[in-house]
Amino acid sequence: MDRDSGKLVKLRNRHLEAWVSPSHGAAVARLFELETGFHILRETSQDEIARGETMKFGCFPMIPYSNRVGFRRLAFGGRSFELDCNRAGAPHSFHGNAWMQAWHIDELQDHHLAVSLVHAGDGHWPFPYTVRQELTLVQNALHLRLSLRNTGTAPFPAGGGWHPFFNIDPDSRVSFEAQRVWLNDEHMLPRESALTQGGWNFSDSRPTQALAVDNCFQGWSGNAVLEHPARRRRITIGGCERLASLVVFRPSDGREFIALEPVSHVNNGMNLMAQGHTDTGVLVLQPRDSMEIAMEIGVHGG
């Protein structure tokens, strides 16, 4: 357990060490094995940590929505809210607003951290809420838990999840099961869903190097596996029942990572719900009601 000059909290147990920055969206900068030095998540550089570039961290929470809100316009309750830009040059808003904020440390132990955030409502998200995140090292896994509470007087559409970036090697492989995939339009917004057949099926492990994907998979089983055969390491990603979708992002621009993001709703789900879709996963959170989600990231030999 440590708080250093870089505003990091370092959690440690016998197997793992996690660096967390409450000041930068309660994001995880590094997660690695103590014995081998193997980095499970994308390693955030000291410069990126110092600059607070949360989207370049290894993992950050997405609250009160995940992925994109199309053209920064949120439709809900017969109204349209224009959201402030939170990513320079992008037409959409991304990943909620909690990743942009400094969180307060509530509890700190060697292997456990609890942080919270109070949001009063602003141009990035017009509805007030509080959120609490717990990060706990349990043997060979990092457990994450979030609780989002509506503190306002009106309902709002709610969702969330986590955005972990995983290192990949030339021989890395990924597998998971899902029922459907949302196909994107030219604006990278979901256009229609299709069965996970052919190139969209990941039931059998597939090489990550051959992938170019940025899609939301719905009806996710709650389990995904990332294998690194040469390193003799296998990473498991697990999500609770509410995290029924998995966003998979593997860029084709040379960046060597894959993001496997357990989320509660489909991309642009709040606007899809306003258009009449009933299967988006978006939860309408009433005043004083809460939503809870949880995931874990584990590392195994072999």
C-alpha positions in Angstrom: 0.0 0.0 0.0 1.5 3.3 -1.0 0.7 6.9 -2.1 3.6 8.4 -4.1 4.3 11.8 -5.6 2.6 10.7 -8.8 -0.7 10.5 -7.0 -0.8 6.8 -7.3 -2.1 4.2 -4.9 -0.3 0.9 -5.1 -2.1 -2.2 -4.0 -0.3 -5.5 -3.5 -0.8 -9.1 -2.4 1.4 -12.1 -2.7 0.8 -12.4 -6.4 -0.1 -9.1 -8.0 0.5 -5.4 -7.8 -1.9 -2.7 -9.1 -1.3 1.0 -9.5 -4.4 3.1 -9.3 -4.8 6.8 -9.8 -7.9 8.2 -7.9 -7.0 11.7 -9.3 -7.4 10.4 -12.8 -10.7 8.8 -13.1 -9.9 6.0 -10.5 -8.1 4.3 -13.4 -5.6 1.5 -13.2 -2.2 2.5 -14.6 -0.6 -0.9 -14.2 -1.5 -4.5 -13.1 1.3 -7.0 -13.1 2.6 -10.3 -11.5 5.2 -9.8 -8.8 7.1 -13.0 -9.5 7.4 -12.7 -13.3 6.9 -9.0 -13.9 4.3 -9.9 -16.5 2.0 -6.9 -17.3 -1.6 -8.0 -17.6 -2.8 -4.7 -18.7 -1.3 -2.2 -21.1 1.5 -0.4 -19.2 0.9 3.3 -18.7 4.1 5.3 -19.0 5.2 7.7 -16.2 4.7 10.6 -18.6 1.1 9.5 -19.4 0.4 9.1 -15.6 1.9 12.6 -14.9 -0.2 14.2 -17.7 -3.3 12.4 -16.5 -4.1 10.8 -19.9 -6.8 8.5 -18.5 -7.7 7.0 -21.9 -4.1 5.8 -22.1 -4.3 4.0 -18.7 -4.6 0.2 -18.5 -8.3 0.2 -17.3 -10.8 2.8 -16.3 -14.5 2.8 -15.3 -17.2 4.0 -17.7 -20.0 5.7 -15.8 -22.9 6.6 -16.2 -22.7 5.1 -19.8 -20.3 3.1 -21.8 -18.9 3.7 -25.3 -20.5 6.4 -27.5 -23.4 8.7 -27.3 -24.0 9.5 -30.9 -23.2 13.1 -32.0 -23.2 14.1 -28.3 -27.0 14.1 -28.3 -28.8 12.2 -25.5 -32.5 11.5 -26.1 -34.5 10.6 -23.0 -38.0 11.3 -21.6 -39.1 13.2 -24.7 -36.2 15.6 -24.4 -32.8 16.0 -26.2 -29.7 16.9 -24.2 -26.6 18.1 -26.0 -23.5 16.8 -24.2 -20.2 18.7 -24.0 -17.3 17.4 -26.1 -15.0 15.1 -24.0 -12.7 13.9 -26.7 -11.1 16.5 -29.0 -12.0 16.2 -32.6 -14.6 13.5 -32.1 -18.2 13.9 -33.1 -19.5 11.7 -30.3 -19.1 11.7 -26.5 -17.3 8.8 -25.0 -17.4 6.5 -21.9 -19.4 8.7 -19.5 -17.8 11.4 -17.5 -16.5 9.7 -14.3 -13.2 8.9 -16.1 -12.6 12.7 -16.4 -12.9 13.3 -12.6 -10.8 13.1 -9.5 -12.3 10.5 -7.1 -12.1 10.6 -3.3 -10.3 7.8 -1.3 -12.8 6.3 1.2 -10.9 3.1 2.2 -7.3 2.0 1.7 -5.6 -1.2 2.7 -2.7 -3.2 1.4 -4.8 -5.1 -1.1 -8.0 -3.0 -1.3 -9.1 0.5 -2.3 -12.5 2.1 -2.2 -13.1 5.4 -4.0 -16.1 7.6 -4.6 -17.3 10.5 -6.8 -20.1 13.0 -6.4 -21.4 14.5 -9.6 -23.8 17.4 -9.4 -24.8 17.5 -13.1 -23.1 19.5 -15.8 -22.7 19.7 -19.6 -21.1 16.3 -19.8 -23.9 14.6 -18.0 -27.0 16.6 -16.9 -28.2 14.3 -14.1 -26.7 14.2 -10.5 -25.3 10.9 -9.2 -22.8 9.4 -6.8 -20.6 6.4 -7.7 -18.4 4.2 -5.6 -15.7 1.8 -7.0 -14.0 -0.9 -5.0 -10.7 -2.5 -6.3 -9.5 -5.6 -4.5 -6.6 -8.0 -5.2 -7.8 -11.5 -4.4 -5.0 -14.1 -5.0 -4.3 -14.0 -8.7 -7.1 -11.6 -9.7 -8.2 -8.0 -9.5 -11.9 -7.7 -8.5 -13.7 -4.4 -9.4 -17.1 -3.4 -8.2 -19.2 -0.3 -8.9 -22.3 1.2 -7.4 -24.1 4.1 -9.2 -26.8 6.0 -7.4 -29.3 8.5 -8.7 -29.2 11.4 -6.3 -31.5 13.7 -8.3 -35.2 14.1 -8.4 -35.8 12.7 -11.9 -35.0 9.4 -13.5 -32.1 9.0 -16.0 -30.8 6.3 -18.3 -27.9 4.5 -16.7 -25.2 2.1 -17.6 -21.6 1.5 -17.4 -18.7 -1.0 -17.3 -14.9 -1.0 -17.6 -12.5 -0.4 -20.4 -9.4 -2.6 -19.8 -6.6 -2.6 -22.4 -4.6 -5.8 -22.6 -1.1 -6.3 -24.1 -0.9 -8.8 -26.9 1.9 -10.7 -28.5 2.3 -12.2 -32.0 0.8 -15.5 -30.8 -2.0 -14.1 -28.6 -5.4 -15.6 -29.0 -8.9 -14.5 -27.7 -12.1 -16.4 -27.2 -15.6 -15.7 -25.8 -19.2 -16.5 -26.5 -22.0 -14.1 -27.4 -25.3 -14.4 -29.2 -25.3 -11.3 -31.4 -23.0 -8.5 -32.7 -24.0 -4.9 -33.5 -22.7 -3.8 -36.9 -21.6 -0.2 -37.2 -22.5 2.5 -39.7 -20.1 4.9 -41.3 -20.1 7.0 -38.0 -19.1 4.0 -35.9 -22.6 3.8 -34.4 -24.6 0.6 -34.2 -26.8 0.1 -37.2 -28.2 -3.4 -36.8 -27.5 -6.6 -34.9 -26.7 -9.9 -36.4 -26.1 -13.4 -35.2 -22.4 -14.2 -34.3 -21.7 -16.4 -37.2 -18.6 -16.8 -39.4 -16.1 -14.0 -38.8 -18.1 -12.7 -35.8 -17.9 -16.0 -33.9 -15.2 -16.2 -31.2 -16.3 -19.5 -29.5 -13.0 -21.0 -30.6 -9.9 -19.0 -29.9 -8.7 -16.7 -32.7 -5.4 -14.9 -33.2 -5.5 -11.3 -32.1 -3.0 -10.2 -34.8 -5.5 -10.9 -37.6 -8.3 -8.8 -36.0 -9.6 -5.4 -36.8 -12.7 -4.9 -34.8 -14.6 -2.2 -32.8 -18.0 -3.7 -32.1 -20.4 -4.5 -29.3 -21.3 -8.2 -28.7 -24.6 -8.7 -27.0 -25.7 -11.7 -25.1 -22.2 -12.2 -23.8 -21.7 -15.3 -21.6 -19.8 -13.3 -18.9 -16.5 -15.0 -19.6 -13.6 -14.2 -22.0 -10.1 -15.6 -22.3 -6.9 -14.0 -23.7 -4.1 -16.5 -24.2 -0.4 -15.8 -24.5 1.1 -19.2 -25.4 4.8 -18.1 -25.6 4.6 -16.5 -22.2 2.6 -19.4 -20.8 0.0 -17.0 -19.5 -3.8 -17.0 -19.7 -5.9 -14.0 -18.7 -9.6 -14.5 -17.8 -12.2 -11.7 -17.8 -15.4 -12.2 -16.0 -18.5 -10.0 -15.7 -21.6 -10.1 -13.5 -25.1 -10.8 -15.0 -25.8 -7.1 -15.6 -22.7 -6.9 -17.8 -24.4 -8.7 -20.6 -22.4 -7.1 -23.5 -18.7 -7.2 -24.4 -17.2 -4.4 -26.5 -14.1 -5.7 -28.4 -11.7 -3.1 -29.8 -8.6 -4.2 -31.7 -7.3 -1.4 -33.8 -5.6 -1.9 -37.2 -3.2 1.0 -36.9 -0.3 -0.8 -35.3 -1.2 -0.3 -31.7 -0.5 -3.6 -29.9 -3.4 -4.1 -27.6 -6.9 -5.5 -27.5 -9.6 -4.0 -25.3 -12.2 -6.4 -23.9 -14.8 -4.3 -22.2 -17.6 -5.8 -20.1 -20.5 -3.3 -20.3 -24.1 -3.2 -19.3 -25.6 -1.8 -22.5 -24.9 -1.6 -26.2 -23.1 1.3 -27.8 -25.3 4.4 -28.2 -27.9 2.3 -26.3 -29.7 5.3 -24.7 -30.5 6.7 -28.1 -31.4 3.3 -29.5 -33.8 2.9 -26.5 -35.4 6.3 -27.4 -35.9 5.0 -30.9 -37.9 2.1 -29.6 -35.3 -0.7 -29.1 -36.2 -2.7 -26.1 -33.0 -4.9 -25.8 -30.3 -2.3 -25.3 -29.5 -3.1 -21.7 -30.0 0.5 -20.6 -31.4 0.8 -17.1 -33.7 3.7 -16.2 -32.5 4.6 -12.8 -35.2 6.2 -10.6 -34.4 8.8 -7.9 -32.5 7.2 -4.9 -32.2 3.9 -6.8 -28.8 2.2 -7.5 -27.2 0.0 -10.1 -24.4 -2.4 -9.2 -21.9 -4.0 -11.5 -18.8 -6.1 -11.0 -16.0 -7.7 -13.0 -12.7 -9.5 -12.4 -9.4 -9.9 -14.3 -7.4 -13.0 -13.4 -4.0 -14.4 -14.6 -3.1 -18.0 -14.8 -0.1 -20.1 -15.8 -0.1 -22.4 -18.9 
